[in-house]
Every structure is written in structure tokens, then in C-alpha cells.
Amino acid sequence: MQSIMLEVGAEEERLDLWVASQLPDMSRSRIQKIIESGGVLVNGETCTTKKAKLKQGDRLTITIPNPEPLTLTPEDIPLDILYEDEHLLIINKPAGLVVHPSAGHDEGTLVHALLSHCTDLAGIGGVERPGIVHRLDKDTTGAIVVAKTDQAHQNLQAQIKAKTARREYLGIVYGAPRDAAGTIDLPLGRHPVDRKKQAVVIVEKGGRPAVTHWQIEERLGNYTLMRFELETGRTHQIRVHSAQIGHPIVGDVVYGRGRSVGVNLPGQALHAWRLTLAHPVTGDPLQAVAPIPETFATLLEVLRRRL
């Protein structure tokens, strides 16, 4: 446990924002948790309101607890690493690999593999999701970035929130869209009946804005290879949006027509193909391209032969 004393030297500012500016190596979410748990004193009084206004001359005492001990056991699971340095790594995730532990998935996840590969992830972004910046569905393949430090985690999440990080996907869908490109702007939320699924839900009933841009890469008869770019990152976003416009992802057993396409697909034909962002420390542009998996390439060959 560590205590830090600070004095406000600027004009009026919100508590969590000011503390975050003074402690750049800590994520704002972690700072907010410290505030909410009573770990911040303002002029000797406990303040648990993250939006509290600070005044010039206010004195703060911040008690930073030790990271919660990880109860997860590292597992030596091979990783296909596209890029790595001391701040982050980008992985080409295979189908079938769950990103973080959850009900029914308490072992064999990407997090378990990361704990074996990186020995100092504790406390970065949460105990159960150390280092995880964004996620991919279990059966979606491709590029996913992982932070090794709090500073990198905060910066990378901010890039995604600000939409400056680009996440491009390749997907094979049923049918042939008339237009060459388009945008799907439909809010998403929990399915009102099947709580394991997502659905288009109006904002007034709890839906959250969701925007997906798409364009056709190749027409394949009654199938189409499409490139998607996420503007937002809702659960199952591309899969739900594609199904909603009448062109579900091939191989999607939840939102589509199953996997009987003549190729033994391990999951939906959706691949996080290219990830473009700014390095969280140097600011240099960083781009990682994940080669399409073998089954995806085989499906493309089969569909091209059918033409």
C-alpha cells in the first residue's frame, strides 16, 4: 500500500480527471475505484465522489492499495504474436480461444496464456482481465492488442473510445448486397428473450449506439467477401448488424444459418484482419495485419471454384 500527497495548483477541476493527470501511469478506471472505495482524502476528509470539484490549494492524500492477487493459474498456451515490445503485444487469436475467464471458461483462456507469457500483468485493467484492451468473440479470429502497463492500457483504451484506433475485419456473408459499400447505424443491447444473445434494441429501451462501416471486397456468387470497420465496439456487433441487413456471417450458428457450406469451419467466417493505432508511449503509427486462417482461405477457394 502506498500513500501519495498532492496539492492542487490549477483552477477548479473534477477530482478523477485531476488525479489522472497527476498519475499518468494509472488508468482512470482504477483511480475511480480508489475514489469510490474511500482511498482519497481532500483536505483531510474522505471524498468518494469522482465528479467532486477541486479548488486551487486543496490538499489530497491518495492511498493506492496493492494490486489484488491473481487467482488465475498461468497456462503455457502457444501465442501467435504479431508484434511485441515492453509496452504491449498484438496477438493473432485463433478460433475457439476465449479472451478472458467467465462462467464456464475458468481455464484455457487468452488471459491464462498471457499470465504465462508476461509475468507482470497483475492489476493492469482488472484482476480478471489483466492487460485486455478490447475483446474478440470466442470463434472470431485475428488481431487483438494487449497492454503490459497501466499507462499503455489507459492510452490504448482512450484511442478506441476516441475512434482513432482502426479495427478492420474481413467476413464472408450470405447473399450479394446491391451497394458496394454502406454504414449500419443500429443500437444494440441484450436480446429481450434470449439473454445470451444481442439484438437491435432502441436506445430508449437500453440499447447502445453501434455503427459498422462495410464495403465489398469480392463478389462470390451468392456469397460476398466484405471488409468491416468498427466505429463502436459492442458485443457481437458485426454479427448482429450483418444479420440485421439480411447478410449474416457464414458459419455463425447464433445469428446466421449454421456451418453447412462445404467447409469444416471452426466458427463464423469473421477475422480481425488489420489493427492500426498509435504506439501508446512513442506515438508512432503501429499497424498489425493478421493473416487469414487456413479454413477461411479454404472457404474462399471453394466459393471461387463454384463460380
Buried (B, 14 or more C-beta within 10 A) or exposed (E): EEEEEBEBEEEEBBBBEBBBEBBEEBBBBBBBBBBEEEBBBBEEEEBEEBEBEBEEEBEBBBBBEEBEEBEBEBBEBEBEEBBBEEBBBBBBBBBEBBBBBEEEBEEBBBBBBBBEBBEEBBBBBBBBBBBBBBBBBBBBBBBBBBBBBBBBBBBBBBBBEEEEBBBBBBBBBBBEBEEEEBEBEBBBBBBEEEEEBBBBBEEEEEBEEBBBBBBBEBBBEEBBBBBBBBBBBBBBBBBBBBBBBEBBBBBBEBBBBEBEBEBEBBBBBBBBBBBBBBBBBEEEEBEBBBBBBEBBEBBBEBBEEEE
